[in-house]
């Protein structure tokens, strides 16, 4: 299994939820493996060689849609932050 990687241009223009930021890529890969089968569009994102691998859910068309997913994630024990362009 290899989770998809989100492109920088997509993150810069889109609304996402960030579920985690981890330094170890193998640890970061575990979250999309848990989230995708539950219906969450999760992917990995690395930015500018800062050493962090972010686990993102999205993109979403609106903030309201992202907030709906955020509530669902929280109910399942996953905390997230909203990332807007």
C-alpha positions in Angstrom: 0.0 0.0 0.0 1.3 3.4 -0.9 -0.8 6.4 0.0 -1.0 9.2 -2.5 1.0 12.3 -2.1 -0.7 15.6 -2.4 1.0 18.2 -4.6 2.0 21.6 -3.2 -0.1 23.5 -5.7 -3.2 21.5 -4.7 -2.7 22.3 -1.0 -2.0 25.9 -1.7 -5.3 26.3 -3.5 -7.6 24.0 -1.5 -9.2 23.5 1.9 -7.8 20.5 3.8 -7.8 19.0 7.3 -4.4 18.2 8.7 -4.7 15.1 10.9 -1.0 14.8 11.8 2.5 16.0 11.1 5.2 13.4 11.6 8.9 13.1 11.0 9.0 9.4 10.2 7.3 8.7 6.9 6.6 5.0 7.7 4.6 6.2 10.8 2.8 8.8 8.6 1.7 6.1 6.1 -0.2 4.3 8.8 -2.9 7.0 9.1 -4.1 7.0 5.5 -4.2 3.2 5.7 -6.7 3.7 8.6 -8.6 6.7 7.2 -9.1 5.8 3.5 -11.1 2.6 4.2 -13.4 4.6 6.5 -14.2 7.0 3.6 -11.8 9.8 4.3 -9.8 11.0 1.3 -6.4 11.0 3.1 -3.0 11.6 1.6 0.6 12.5 2.6 2.1 15.9 2.0 5.7 17.1 2.5 6.6 20.7 2.1 10.0 22.2 1.1 12.2 19.6 2.8 11.2 20.8 6.3 11.4 17.1 7.5 7.7 16.8 8.3 5.2 14.5 6.6 1.7 15.8 7.0 -1.4 13.6 6.8 -4.1 15.6 5.0 -7.8 14.8 4.4 -9.4 16.6 1.5 -9.5 18.6 -0.6 -12.8 20.1 0.2 -14.9 22.6 -1.9 -16.1 24.6 1.1 -15.2 25.2 4.7 -18.6 23.8 5.7 -17.8 20.5 4.0 -14.4 20.4 5.7 -16.1 21.1 9.1 -18.5 18.2 8.5 -15.6 15.8 8.0 -13.8 17.4 11.0 -16.7 16.5 13.2 -16.8 12.9 11.9 -13.1 12.5 12.4 -13.3 13.8 16.0 -16.1 11.4 16.7 -13.7 8.6 15.6 -10.9 9.9 17.8 -8.9 11.8 15.2 -8.2 15.5 15.9 -7.5 17.8 13.0 -6.8 21.4 12.1 -8.3 23.3 9.2 -5.9 24.4 6.5 -7.3 27.1 4.1 -5.6 28.7 1.2 
